[in-house]
């Protein structure tokens, strides 16, 4: 894919994720013990042979920048092309401001887009989905179909995938033409869910964004795609791999628990290529003779003396003697003291649960403890 460059809009704080995105963008949310959401996006691009990638930041981007840095782990630290961290500014007249929507974000980095030697943009308008794929088949489909824009979608079971106001669903005919795009909360019934991934010629992209900005638009889907449905040849490309939306607490928790299944974990972390992440050297996890661990992911640096079942422990987590964890996601450097009981709980980084405390959520509404909290 030598003629394709990647452009990722990292997103901002998601209201439905509340405490998990108070201090970081959704792209920097930790997943699966040692990864961040952005790792999947960068790895998919690199495994596709795309080595020119721009990441547009937004508010609370310090955690994201600290994680991806110069892109070394993804082989994106290069003399030619590589990883570019782009400021979250929108150009308006003689001044600048934080962008209000995805179309404004694209308009704010037009100089980067114009400088790219590649002619085709693989645009990611958000980082709300975890999946593992390469984009070579999508590129072939896009070129063979003669599409102006190709949008990637997946098709889960409707009953297992409740609608979200953050997503867009597609109405597609038998020839993969996109006939309509509508918000997930609309009355239209479709389980064809946009992955927020679009393939488009960069000159057409800038032309459409320019027209949208001139009309006062700010959002790529609403003000660019939907407004030009009758003028553009928009095709839909189906992703036939597992994909998990994480823009709600329920979705994030469901995706996290999915990593405990061997088949799903392999598909998400090794399916079309490995998922790369920032390297951190830690000592191996240590288990006491009294510990009990079942169906869990326990990463380096953890110390387990209590009971851990169906849970994910990030680096450096300590579980004291007598503590019980069931169906939990415990992020980096958190401590669970003796005889504490946690069930269906998400602990952000560096939390402390004092001895004897009991925290219980449900599968649909897990309890979330904000970063650095002590309970």
C-alpha positions in Angstrom: 0.0 0.0 0.0 2.7 2.4 -1.1 0.2 5.1 -2.3 -1.7 5.2 1.0 -1.1 7.3 4.2 -3.0 7.0 7.4 -4.7 9.8 9.3 -6.1 9.1 12.8 -8.3 11.5 14.8 -7.5 10.3 18.3 -10.8 11.6 19.7 -11.5 13.4 23.0 -13.1 12.5 26.3 -16.2 10.3 25.8 -19.1 11.1 28.1 -20.2 7.5 28.4 -16.7 6.4 29.5 -16.7 9.0 32.3 -13.8 8.4 34.7 -11.7 6.5 32.1 -11.4 9.5 29.8 -11.3 12.3 32.3 -7.5 12.6 32.0 -6.9 10.9 28.6 -8.3 10.7 25.1 -10.1 7.5 24.2 -7.1 6.5 22.0 -5.0 6.3 25.2 -7.4 4.1 27.2 -5.6 1.0 28.5 -6.8 -2.4 27.3 -5.8 -6.1 27.7 -3.2 -5.7 30.4 -0.5 -3.9 28.5 -1.9 -2.1 25.5 -3.6 1.2 24.6 -6.4 1.6 22.1 -4.1 3.5 19.7 -1.8 0.4 19.5 -4.4 -1.4 17.4 -4.8 1.4 15.0 -1.1 2.0 14.5 -0.4 -1.8 14.2 -3.1 -2.3 11.6 -1.6 0.4 9.5 2.0 -0.8 9.8 1.0 -4.4 9.2 -0.7 -3.2 6.0 2.6 -1.7 4.8 1.5 1.9 5.5 4.4 3.9 7.0 3.2 7.5 6.8 0.8 8.1 9.7 -0.6 11.3 11.1 -2.3 11.4 14.6 -4.5 14.4 15.3 -4.6 15.0 19.0 -7.2 16.8 21.1 -7.5 17.8 24.8 -5.9 15.5 27.4 -3.4 14.2 24.9 -0.4 14.0 27.2 -0.9 10.4 28.0 -1.3 9.6 24.3 1.9 11.4 23.4 3.9 9.8 26.2 2.8 6.4 24.9 3.5 6.7 21.2 6.4 9.2 21.4 8.4 8.9 18.2 6.7 5.7 17.0 9.8 3.4 17.5 7.8 0.4 18.6 5.7 0.5 15.4 8.7 1.1 13.1 7.5 4.6 12.4 10.6 6.4 13.5 11.9 7.0 9.9 14.0 9.5 7.9 11.2 9.4 5.2 7.6 9.4 6.2 7.0 7.9 9.7 4.8 9.1 12.6 3.5 12.7 12.8 1.8 14.1 15.9 -0.5 16.8 14.7 -1.8 19.7 16.9 -5.6 19.8 17.7 -6.1 23.2 16.0 -8.7 24.4 13.5 -7.8 27.2 11.1 -10.3 30.0 11.0 -9.3 33.2 9.2 -6.2 34.6 10.9 -6.6 32.7 14.2 -6.7 29.2 15.5 -8.7 27.3 18.1 -9.4 23.7 19.2 -11.4 22.0 16.5 -15.1 21.4 17.1 -15.6 18.4 14.8 -13.8 15.9 12.6 -14.1 18.0 9.4 -12.5 20.9 11.2 -9.7 18.6 12.5 -8.9 17.5 8.9 -9.0 21.1 7.8 -6.5 22.0 10.5 -3.9 19.6 9.2 -4.3 20.3 5.5 -0.6 21.2 5.2 0.4 17.8 6.4 -2.1 16.2 3.9 -0.7 18.3 1.0 2.9 17.3 1.9 2.1 13.6 1.8 3.6 11.9 -1.2 0.9 9.3 -1.2 -2.4 10.2 -2.9 -4.9 8.1 -1.0 -5.9 8.7 2.6 -7.0 6.0 5.0 -9.0 8.2 7.4 -9.9 7.1 11.0 -12.4 9.6 12.4 -12.3 8.1 15.9 -10.7 5.4 18.0 -13.8 3.8 19.4 -13.3 0.2 18.1 -10.8 -2.5 18.8 -10.0 -4.9 15.9 -7.1 -6.5 14.1 -6.9 -6.4 10.3 -4.9 -5.2 7.4 -6.3 -2.9 4.8 -5.0 -4.5 1.6 -8.3 -6.1 0.7 -10.1 -2.8 1.4 -7.7 -1.0 -1.0 -8.3 -3.6 -3.7 -12.1 -3.3 -3.2 -11.9 0.5 -3.3 -9.9 0.6 -6.5 -11.8 -2.1 -8.3 -15.2 -0.6 -7.5 -14.3 2.9 -8.6 -15.6 4.4 -5.4 -15.1 8.0 -4.4 -15.2 6.9 -0.8 -15.2 3.4 0.8 -16.3 3.0 4.4 -15.5 0.0 6.5 -18.3 -1.6 8.5 -18.9 -4.7 10.6 -22.1 -6.6 11.2 -22.7 -8.0 14.7 -25.9 -9.4 15.9 -28.4 -6.6 16.7 -29.6 -8.1 19.9 -26.1 -8.4 21.3 -25.1 -4.9 20.2 -27.4 -2.1 21.5 -27.5 1.2 19.6 -25.2 4.0 20.7 -25.6 7.7 20.0 -21.9 7.8 19.0 -22.1 5.4 16.1 -23.4 5.5 12.6 -25.2 2.7 10.8 -25.4 2.1 7.1 -28.2 1.3 4.7 -26.5 -0.8 1.9 -27.8 -2.4 -1.3 -26.8 -5.7 -2.8 -24.0 -4.0 -4.8 -22.4 -2.5 -1.6 -23.6 1.0 -2.4 -24.3 3.1 0.7 -27.8 4.4 0.3 -28.1 6.1 3.7 -26.1 6.8 6.9 -27.9 7.4 10.1 -27.2 7.8 13.8 -27.4 4.6 16.0 -30.3 6.0 18.0 -32.5 6.6 15.0 -35.5 4.4 14.3 -33.8 2.8 11.3 -33.1 -0.9 11.9 -29.6 -1.9 10.7 -26.8 -3.9 12.2 -24.3 -2.6 9.6 -22.2 -0.4 11.9 -19.6 2.0 10.5 -16.0 1.4 11.8 -15.2 5.2 11.3 -12.7 4.1 8.7 -12.7 5.7 5.2 -10.6 5.4 2.1 -10.6 8.5 -0.1 -8.4 10.4 -2.5 -6.7 13.2 -0.5 -7.6 15.9 -3.1 -11.2 14.9 -3.0 -11.0 14.8 0.8 -9.8 18.4 1.0 -12.3 19.6 -1.6 -15.2 18.1 0.4 -13.9 19.5 3.7 -13.4 23.0 2.2 -17.0 23.0 0.9 -18.3 21.8 4.3 -16.3 24.4 6.3 -17.6 27.2 4.0 -21.2 26.1 4.8 -20.5 26.2 8.5 -20.1 22.4 8.9 -17.7 20.8 11.3 -18.4 17.0 11.3 -17.0 14.7 8.6 -19.9 12.2 8.6 -22.8 14.6 9.0 -21.5 17.6 7.0 -19.4 15.9 4.4 -20.7 12.3 3.7 -24.4 12.7 4.4 -24.6 16.1 2.8 -23.1 14.7 -0.4 -24.7 11.3 -0.6 -26.4 12.0 -3.9 -23.2 13.3 -5.5 -20.7 10.7 -4.4 -20.2 7.0 -5.2 -19.9 5.7 -1.6 -19.2 2.0 -1.2 -19.2 -0.2 1.9 -16.5 -2.8 2.7 -17.3 -5.4 5.3 -14.8 -6.4 8.0 -15.1 -10.2 8.7 -13.2 -10.2 11.9 -14.1 -9.6 15.6 -14.6 -5.9 16.4 -15.5 -4.4 19.8 -16.9 -0.9 20.3 -15.5 0.6 23.5 -17.3 4.0 23.6 -19.4 3.0 26.6 -18.5 1.4 29.9 -20.6 -1.6 29.0 -18.7 -1.9 25.6 -15.3 -1.4 27.2 -16.0 -4.0 29.9 -17.4 -6.5 27.3 -14.3 -6.0 25.1 -12.0 -6.5 28.1 -13.7 -9.7 29.1 -13.5 -10.9 25.5 -9.7 -11.0 25.8 -10.0 -13.8 28.4 -11.2 -16.2 25.6 -8.2 -17.8 23.9 -9.7 -17.7 20.4 -10.8 -14.1 20.6 -7.5 -13.0 22.2 -5.5 -14.5 19.4 -7.7 -12.9 16.8 -7.4 -9.5 18.3 -3.7 -9.6 19.2 -2.3 -11.8 16.4 -5.0 -12.2 13.8 -3.7 -10.3 10.8 -0.4 -9.4 12.4 1.0 -8.6 15.9 -0.2 -5.6 17.9 2.8 -3.6 18.9 3.0 -1.4 22.1 5.4 0.6 24.2 8.0 -1.6 25.7 8.3 -1.5 29.5 10.8 -3.8 31.3 9.2 -5.4 34.4 10.0 -8.4 36.5 7.8 -11.5 36.0 4.5 -11.7 38.0 4.9 -13.4 41.4 2.3 -15.7 43.0 2.3 -16.8 46.7 1.5 -20.3 47.7 -1.9 -19.2 49.0 -2.9 -17.4 45.8 -5.6 -18.7 43.4 -5.8 -17.5 39.8 -8.4 -18.7 37.2 -9.0 -17.6 33.6 -7.2 -14.3 34.0 -4.6 -12.2 32.3 -1.8 -11.3 34.7 1.0 -9.2 33.3 4.6 -8.4 34.4 5.3 -6.9 37.8 2.1 -8.1 39.5 2.2 -9.7 43.0 -0.8 -12.0 43.7 -1.4 -13.4 47.1 -5.2 -13.5 47.0 -7.9 -14.9 44.7 -8.3 -13.7 41.1 -11.0 -15.0 38.7 -12.0 -13.9 35.2 -10.0 -10.7 35.6 -7.3 -8.7 33.9 -4.4 -7.3 35.9 -2.2 -4.7 34.3 1.5 -4.2 35.2 2.5 -3.7 38.8 -0.9 -4.6 40.4 -0.7 -6.0 43.9 -3.4 -8.3 45.3 -3.0 -8.9 49.0 -3.7 -12.1 51.0 -7.5 -12.7 51.4 -8.5 -10.3 48.7 -11.0 -11.6 46.1 -11.3 -10.3 42.5 -14.0 -11.6 40.1 -14.7 -10.2 36.7 -12.5 -7.1 37.2 -10.2 -4.9 35.2 -7.4 -3.6 37.4 -5.1 -1.1 35.8 -1.4 -0.4 36.3 0.1 0.0 39.8 -3.2 -0.4 41.7 -3.2 -2.1 45.1 -6.0 -4.2 46.6 -5.4 -4.7 50.3 -6.2 -7.8 52.4 -9.8 -9.1 52.5 -11.1 -6.6 50.0 -13.8 -8.0 47.7 -14.2 -6.6 44.1 -16.7 -8.0 41.5 -17.5 -6.4 38.2 -15.2 -3.5 38.9 -12.8 -1.3 36.7 -10.0 0.3 38.6 -8.1 3.0 36.8 -4.3 3.4 37.3 -2.8 3.8 40.8 -5.9 3.1 42.8 -5.8 1.8 46.3 -8.7 -0.3 47.8 -8.2 -0.5 51.6 -8.5 -3.7 53.6 -12.0 -5.2 54.0 -13.7 -2.9 51.4 -16.4 -4.5 49.2 -17.1 -3.1 45.7 -19.7 -4.8 43.5 -21.0 -3.7 40.1 -22.9 -5.7 37.4 -21.9 -6.9 34.0 -24.0 -4.2 32.3 -23.0 -1.5 34.7 -19.5 -2.2 36.1 -18.3 0.0 39.0 -15.5 2.4 37.9 -13.0 3.9 40.2 -11.2 7.0 38.9 -7.4 7.2 38.5 -5.5 7.6 41.8 -8.5 7.1 44.0 -8.4 5.5 47.5 -11.4 3.7 48.8 
